[in-house]
Each structure stands twice: as structure tokens, then as C-alpha cells.
Amino acid sequence: MWEIYEHSKVIKQIQKIPSEILRRYEKWKDIVRISGPQGLGLIRDFNDESLSGNWEGHRSSRLNLQYRVIYKIDQEQIFVKVMKVTPHDYRSN
């Protein structure tokens, strides 16, 4: 079982997103908890990919055409740290 930690900004961000995206994000978290990030690769709709540039070392999963969840994997402690749930904008701020 994987644990998911959400950055404090994520709590504020998810309060502002549409309910459809929130449901999709909750489904994303369920998949990660049960089968880890590798489970996301089995579902093509998430289009899970590694990032580069300012976000090097992080990954992104698509929640819909606009919204993404940006996260980082820590294999040693078996947890996923969610950094952002945001419209498609990978600036690090």
C-alpha cells in the first residue's frame, strides 16, 4: 500500500477545482494507494509522464484535457507527494 501526502497548496487548490476534476483526482489517489504509480501506467487516460526542466524528478498525470496532478515518488518510504492539482501550467511557482 502506498501513502499519499498532499502539499499544503493542494488542499487549497482542490477546493477551487470543478467537482468532475475532484472526482477524477480521488480516483487517481485510489489507484496510487492500491497499486502505486506503476498502476497509473496501465490506464492510458492518465497519460502519466516524467517532467523536465524546473520540474525534473517529478511526474504528471492528466485528470482531463486541462487539469494535471504533479507529484513526486519516494521509493524508499513508499509514498507519493502531490505537489499541485492545476490547469496545464508547469511553472514551478
C-alpha positions in Angstrom: 0.0 0.0 0.0 1.3 3.5 -0.9 0.7 6.6 1.1 -0.2 9.9 -0.4 0.9 13.2 1.1 -0.6 16.4 -0.3 1.4 19.7 -0.2 -0.5 22.3 1.7 -1.2 24.2 -1.5 -3.0 21.2 -2.9 -5.7 21.4 -0.2 -6.5 25.0 -1.3 -6.3 24.1 -5.0 -8.8 21.2 -4.8 -11.3 23.5 -3.1 -11.4 25.6 -6.3 -11.5 22.9 -9.0 -14.7 21.6 -10.7 -16.4 18.6 -9.0 -15.7 16.4 -12.1 -12.0 17.0 -11.7 -12.1 16.4 -7.9 -13.8 13.0 -8.5 -11.1 12.1 -11.1 -8.4 13.2 -8.6 -9.9 11.0 -5.9 -9.9 8.1 -8.4 -6.3 8.8 -9.2 -5.4 8.7 -5.5 -7.3 5.3 -5.1 -5.2 3.8 -7.9 -2.0 5.1 -6.4 -2.8 3.8 -2.9 -3.6 0.3 -4.2 -1.1 -0.3 -7.0 1.4 2.6 -6.7 2.5 4.9 -9.5 3.1 1.9 -11.8 -0.7 1.3 -11.8 -1.2 4.7 -13.5 0.7 3.4 -16.5 -2.0 0.8 -17.0 -4.6 3.4 -17.5 -3.9 5.3 -20.7 -6.3 8.2 -19.9 -4.0 9.4 -17.2 -1.1 9.9 -19.7 1.4 9.6 -16.8 4.8 11.0 -17.7 8.0 12.3 -16.2 8.7 16.0 -16.3 11.9 18.0 -17.1 13.2 21.5 -16.6 12.1 23.1 -13.3 10.0 20.0 -12.5 12.7 17.4 -13.2 12.3 14.5 -10.8 8.5 14.9 -10.8 5.7 13.3 -12.7 2.5 14.4 -14.2 -0.9 12.7 -14.7 -3.7 14.0 -16.8 -7.0 14.4 -15.0 -8.7 15.8 -18.1 -7.6 17.8 -21.1 -6.8 20.8 -19.0 -6.0 19.7 -15.4 -2.9 17.8 -14.3 -1.7 16.4 -11.0 2.0 16.9 -10.4 3.7 14.5 -8.0 7.0 13.1 -6.8 7.7 9.4 -5.9 9.8 8.4 -2.9 10.5 4.7 -3.4 12.5 4.4 -0.1 9.5 5.4 2.0 6.8 4.2 -0.4 4.9 7.4 -0.7 3.8 9.9 -3.3 3.9 13.6 -2.6 1.3 15.5 -4.6 2.7 19.0 -5.4 -0.1 20.5 -7.5 -3.5 19.9 -9.0 -3.7 22.6 -11.6 -4.7 23.6 -15.1 -1.9 22.7 -17.5 0.8 25.1 -16.3 4.1 23.6 -15.2 5.8 26.7 -13.9 7.4 25.9 -10.6 5.7 28.8 -8.6 
